[in-house]
């Protein structure tokens, strides 16, 4: 099974070093492409995270302004209720006074 003297065998053995270099280069290229794709995916994730964080912050600011407006409205309503209670108490006193006269 010796191939000594076969031109194909001699050519293959002569090109073995070059083929190994090509294979090594292909592996390095594949690793580089894989690393580049990983970097792109990481950058995309970070951008999406930053976008989501910005949207959440904006939403929180909107909710804060809504909450402040609600607190102000509640304070106004409490003042109105206090005024209505005072008016009802006064009317009740007047009614009691009128009933007491009768």
Buried (B, 14 or more C-beta within 10 A) or exposed (E): EEEEEEEEEEEEEEEEEEEEEEEEEEEEEEEEEEEEEEEEEEEEEEEEEEEEEEEEEEEEEEEEEEEEEEEEEEEEEEEEEEEEEEEEEEEEEEEEEEEEEE
